[in-house]
Amino acid sequence: MIPHLEPYKQRCTEELARCGAFPSGWLRLAFSIVPREVFTPDQVWWPEVGDDGLCPVLDLSEDPDAWARAVYDARHPLITQMDGSLTPASGPAAGRFSSSISAPAVVLGMLGHLALDGTHRVLEVGTGSGYNAALLCELVGSDLVDTVEIDGALAARARVALRAIGYHPQVHHDDGAHLPPQAGPYDRIIATASTTHVPYSWVERLDDGGAILVPRHTTTGPDGLLFLRDTRHGTVSGHFVDLVDFMPLRGQEPVTDAVAALRTSTWGEAKTTTIEADLDLSLDIGLGRDRDLGNDREHAGLFAVSMRRPDLRASRNDDGTWWLSSPDVSSWAAARQRADGTYRVKAYGPRDLVADLADAAAWWRGAGRPEVTRFGVTVDRCGETVWLDTPDNPVSAVTTLK
Ligand SMILES: C[S@@+](CC[C@H](N)C(=O)[O-])C[C@H]1O[C@@H](n2cnc3c(N)ncnc32)[C@H](O)[C@@H]1O
């Protein structure tokens, strides 16, 4: 039986208000009206793995209180599908997350950045549960909302949930990365899956003066949330406004599994050396609201490395070891700092990835350690250009081609 959810929702609302997730009364009202529970399946996974390495299941029939707390947890998404529905949500599981109902804090944060007015025609790419689409309907009216989902079962479920509470946006079952010529035009396109590049069909389907809000995949951690405005002549341009964490748009998945396989198969052939390198990237980012909302905090330097070197994947373990790889899956390196400050490096492949990281870190320090929101992107027919502060100041020599 569904527990009485009002107290859970009330606590969630208070927490969201405390961390500034309601920049307008409009958004607060929409959150209060839309019942999140309608969009949450009876069995969902909690997104964090337990000691057994599996994500636990929250089951409405077994533990209604835990399920209700999760539905109105401000900071955590709930996983509704793994491995493209190959893994049923009947018990604890490990797998690649392929759909979720995003955390309220993230959903509202994005809607806040979308700068909607009540007349905007909106497309959401990544319907998932339908929850965000319901909020959009509440904000601009069902007639102005289209939403597209690549997974047919998810699209059907979302359509039913939306209709059950009186919303009737167009729910399309399709690949949202390739919008047909008859779609739109839209004043706003919001993606709730991350992209390695912005599909140009989105730019073509924007109305004059429209805008795209999209999580852009980085090679170093969380996605940069990009707000791109139409600048006419088939070009959109804008700054990063936040950091978020989304699953990738299907068809744009990063190559992490292939890199792990390469590392395992070449471990014995890797060369070990000791080198001196300055990999200092210390400066906490200044996105205070991000911190309050409990998103992963990242370093501005890591984000900058990804902007400067989109051809370098880099992460750092809790023990301080850098793990580096090339997206073309030809090279990898692990670099661990020793007590004397030098690095012990184990590396395989043609590229000197530690040198690339050191080069990007030096560039960032030399540029005055700029924060995430000083970076931006311009998208035109030829591809994407990443810049610092203004479009005439490109950051990387690498242009991402579509
Ligand atoms: C994080 S979930 C979306 C959450 C959703 N907006 C909500 O409110 O619950 C991302 C969704 O994007 C969908 N998706 C991934 N690639 C897609 C594509 N190319 N076109 C349309 N939908 C896609 C996934 O199937 C998944 O359901």
The ligand as a Gaussian input file, in Angstrom:
#p B3LYP/6-31G(d) Opt

LIG

0 1
 C       18.298000      10.151000     -16.751000
 S       17.067000       9.364000     -17.680000
 C       15.834000      10.608000     -17.869000
 C       15.100000      11.018000     -16.645000
 C       13.772000      11.629000     -16.978000
 N       13.886000      12.887000     -17.679000
 C       12.893000      11.742000     -15.780000
 O       12.360000      12.788000     -15.501000
 O       12.687000      10.732000     -15.134000
 C       17.753000       9.386000     -19.318000
 C       16.808000       8.822000     -20.365000
 O       17.310000       9.155000     -21.642000
 C       16.943000       8.119000     -22.511000
 N       17.753000       8.205000     -23.725000
 C       19.049000       7.837000     -23.871000
 N       19.444000       8.051000     -25.137000
 C       18.390000       8.573000     -25.805000
 C       18.199000       9.003000     -27.146000
 N       19.178000       8.919000     -28.057000
 N       16.994000       9.512000     -27.490000
 C       15.986000       9.593000     -26.571000
 N       16.118000       9.175000     -25.285000
 C       17.304000       8.689000     -24.906000
 C       17.218000       6.867000     -21.684000
 O       16.553000       5.725000     -22.204000
 C       16.715000       7.303000     -20.325000
 O       15.382000       6.925000     -20.131000

